[in-house]
Amino acid sequence: MDDLKSINDCIHDKKVVSYTVNIKDKKIQLNIEENISIIFDNVLAHKFNHVILDNILFNIEEISISDYIQNNKEILDELLKYSYPTYAKNCNELKIQLDDNRYKIFIIYSSLGLNGNVIAKNIQLKI
């Protein structure tokens, strides 16, 4: 895993030109101007919001599973009915599953457009 500071130094205020989601291979790739890519490996789930024609990244942060669940408990209680982000009876069970399987929560912040989160085991920078 590349360190997020290095990744953020490369992507800050850069445009997303495309992204791909490969469900079978459990990968998401954000393609950013200047031939930079961010690759999330072993993806469990993702949620992107506000995707427009000009998406400008601010940064990506990793937050704890506990904080993710606490900050999104009301939404997750509803989404778990549809097995999102994975099958779990409740948020406590979800936390255990994410911890036991060593998932990480990556939050994508933007200056404009695309933002959201990715639940994955790894993130890397490709230049």
N, C-alpha and C positions, 0 to 999 in steps of 0.2 A: 504494500500500500504506500502510495506517495503521501508525503505530508501535506496537509491542507493549506498550510501557508504557501508552499511552493505552487500548489495548484491555483490558489487565489491570486497570487502574483501574476500568473499567466493569463487568467481569464477575466480579471476585473475590468469592467467597462468594455468588454468585447461582445460582439453580436453572435448569437446562435444562428448558424446557417441551416442546420437540419438536426434531426435526431432520429435514431432508430431504436426500436424495441424488439429484441429477439427473445420471444417467450421460451422457445425450445432450449436455447443456450443460456437462458437466464442472464441476459446482458442488455444494458442500455448504453448507447453511445451518443453523447452530445458533441456535435461537430461545430466548432467555433472558428470564426475568421482566423486568418493567418495559419491555417492547417494545424490547428490545435484540436485535440479531442479529449474528452473526459469519458472514461469507461467505468461503468459500475458493473461488477461481477457478482455472480450468485445472488441475483435480484429476487427478492420475494414478492415485492409489490412496489408500485409507484403511483404518485398522483401529481399531475402537472396541471396548473391553472393558468388562465390568462395568456394562452399562447396566441401571439399576434405575428404580423409580418416582420416587425423589428423588435426582436427580443434581445435585451442587453443585460448581461449578467452582472451582478454586484459581487456575490461570493457564495461559497458553499460552506456550511458548518455541520459538524457532527454534534448531535445532542444525545443525551442519555436516553435509554429506553424508558426509564421512569418519567423523565420530563416529557417525552413525547406522549406517553399515555396520559399523564396528568393534564397536559395542555389540551389534549384532544379527546378526553374521556367521553363527553356527551356525544360527539360525532362517532367515535369508535363503538360506543354501545349500540348505535344504530347500524353502523356498517358491518359489525360482527354478525348480524342477522343474515348477511349475504356473503359470509366467509371472507370479508376483507379486513385486514390484509391476508389473513389465513384463517382456517377454521379454528375457533376457540370459543368456549362457552361464555367467557367474560374477559374483562380487561386484565384481571389477575392471571388467568390462564395464558392470555396473550403475552404478558410480560415474561412469564416463565419460559414459554416457547421461544421467544426472541432471545432471551438471555442464554438458554441452554444451547441454542443453535448458533450463538455468537453473531447475531445480526447487528448491524449498526444503522442508525438513523441519520441520513444526510438531508439537510434542509437547503434548498436552492433559493437564494434571494436574488431579486433582479432590480435593476434600475428602471427597467421598462419591460413589461410583458411576462414571459415565462417564469413561473416560480412554482414551488411545490416541494415534494419530498420523495426520497428513494430509500427503501429498506433493502439493504444489500450487505454482503460480507466484506466487500472491498471496493475501493475507488482507485483509479490510476490516471495519470496524465500521459498523453501520447502526443509528441511533437514531431 
